[in-house]
């Protein structure tokens, strides 16, 4: 992919990755460029570099997660960082220990970086104020999931020439989606156009002020899109009355094989895990233009890049 | 034993008539003994120089949470009273979301007894319903006889329209208002901040203005039919203000109050502070258009009173992630400094009008007498200025808790002392 602008910085002017609001196009390009170099490491027989030897990364997951947790664990391992992992579901407060105390206890074991997933929006921002560690947000409520957005734009960049003029549609429950919010931020920063599409009950009022188009007709979204990203539908939203049934959702907002035929250049993405037959028809998941598994591979590379670029006292080069 | 005191050269403000006059004011045995241009007294009586300062009837905050009984780790009546005095308040009405709630006469009497040890007049607001559960009416007449001045289920707003009708019918017989925290809860299943552009951006569950507006619309209709007096607690929405304005024009017995944070801050503060839990309160900080509308409501009289919704929470309760934090912030100590900064300085209201909303208005709503500044009256007054600029610091806090977003903020105007229940207290000493 040709760079959209020539000025890519050589280091990130940020201490944390809390969300992408303070990250410029140059910052994002630096992360993508770095991730591409790591991506080539992942294709080697020995998939490990000594770059973060002596650095300790704490993976703190206060919400269930499979791929993000594995991905961060693998990324840290391939940079030769030491990792400790912590998983706890539900609110720590209800179980007697506050988030701050949990974090401080783990940091007292001398960790340099914290990767945190939490159900409360702003949890990483809060920890960044009360601890000294470098924080990487691995998903905070419906607020942000910056490494997901970065791996998504890295994956897109493998298939396009430029983000300028690119049109990406995000389909599904936008209200509850940190993936949508971070992708909107990353894509609009890079110059792409974004449409969000879903049932009216799942599109938050005011979302248009983020500079996105809004439609409730899937066909409108697909007609204008180069890439479509379907979001996972959480089954419990049906109980909250946000949509009547999975059947009706799939019928109105599911991406079908016919859509792929009607839009011969359309690429399909999904942050996973996919509900087959809901967001994507079975044959769409396995379609040659579904690039869902590249997203997963790129996830490791992007997380390596983020850990590398934010590691305290970084000085060694990639092959050091 | 009460403090005798001579306050010299103050400007005495009568918020009923909006008249001011410069005079000395002598207090003996807790009563105003003399008001005159120059008063000569024997040596030995304490003198306070109030040159350049104003004196008004003691301020009243009709919406505070003093947390006693049940949550004494957040605030007690004693520490709440200290915060009140520091902010210039001599009277408060305290909300019944205690444990047990103020739903039986013995709890009312307990609060009054505790308040006797403080320099502040504490007026309990009792619950509308037993256990604050919104099912059966509490013993409202007995509660009133015990000393309750109004009825409210506070943060558990009366959801059942039929119960609200009965409450307003019954309370109209007692000539006491029902205060409702206006919220239709089914419209706010998961909210932590105002629903709008900022919540859309931050992914924080929204509390829609609609949940407040729908409840105000309902209660105004019930008040119109029953003739009961409904008081809108801490109004925060533009449409809510319009609904109250329309209802007042139709002659409905409805009154309203607003908190300084709702005319000072917007929902943007949640973002700019990086999800500070000190920007989390209920109703939430609203949009800029809502702020403009509540200021208009204050200016045209739609909103009668300024209150604070002083809601102390212990430091450990607020030192958590945003969604886990309880709603509410302190208010007593910053009310005047913010009101002058946000209402007087930009020219929306005069000092006299703001003082009226802190003295006459709340007492009219609660059917309490307004302290007079005239010879023979019981002395209850506040000495203050409306021009000094100062920075609010954590060290100024007299509450037991620390949950305020205003530390480090510039305040305009300050309370310099109160005379209440026979005591002179200068909070700056």
Contacts between the chains, C-beta under 8 A, distances in Angstrom:
chain1	res1	chain2	res2	distance
A	18	B	274	7.8
A	91	B	324	6.1
A	93	B	320	6.0
A	93	B	324	4.8
A	98	B	316	7.2
A	98	B	319	7.0
A	98	B	320	5.5
A	99	B	320	6.2
A	99	B	321	5.3
A	99	B	324	7.4
A	100	B	319	6.2
A	100	B	320	7.1
A	118	B	321	6.4
A	119	B	323	6.9
A	120	B	321	3.8
A	120	B	322	5.4
A	120	B	323	3.8
A	120	B	324	6.1
A	121	B	202	5.7
A	121	B	203	5.2
A	121	B	204	4.9
A	121	B	275	6.5
A	121	B	322	6.0
A	121	B	323	6.9
A	122	B	202	7.4
A	122	B	204	7.6
A	122	B	274	6.7
A	122	B	275	2.7
A	122	B	321	6.4
A	122	B	322	4.5
A	123	B	321	4.2
A	123	B	322	7.5
A	125	B	274	4.1
A	125	B	275	5.1
A	126	B	274	7.5
A	126	B	275	6.1
A	126	B	277	8.0
A	126	B	320	7.6
A	126	B	321	5.1
A	126	B	322	7.0
A	128	B	274	7.7
A	129	B	274	6.9
A	130	B	319	7.4
A	140	B	203	8.0
A	141	B	203	5.7
A	141	B	204	7.2
A	141	B	323	6.8
A	142	B	203	3.3
A	142	B	204	7.5
A	142	B	205	7.8
A	143	B	202	5.5
A	143	B	203	3.8
A	143	B	204	7.0
A	144	B	203	7.2
A	176	B	203	7.7
A	177	B	203	7.8
A	178	B	203	5.9
A	181	B	201	7.2
A	181	B	203	5.5
A	204	B	195	7.7
A	204	B	199	7.1
A	204	B	200	4.2
A	204	B	206	7.1
A	205	B	195	6.6
A	205	B	196	7.0
A	205	B	200	6.6
A	205	B	206	7.9
A	206	B	195	7.9
A	206	B	196	5.3
A	206	B	197	3.8
A	206	B	198	7.7
A	206	B	199	7.3
A	206	B	200	3.8
A	206	B	201	7.6
A	207	B	200	4.8
A	209	B	197	4.7
A	209	B	200	7.2
A	209	B	201	7.7
A	210	B	200	7.1
A	210	B	201	6.2
A	240	B	189	6.9
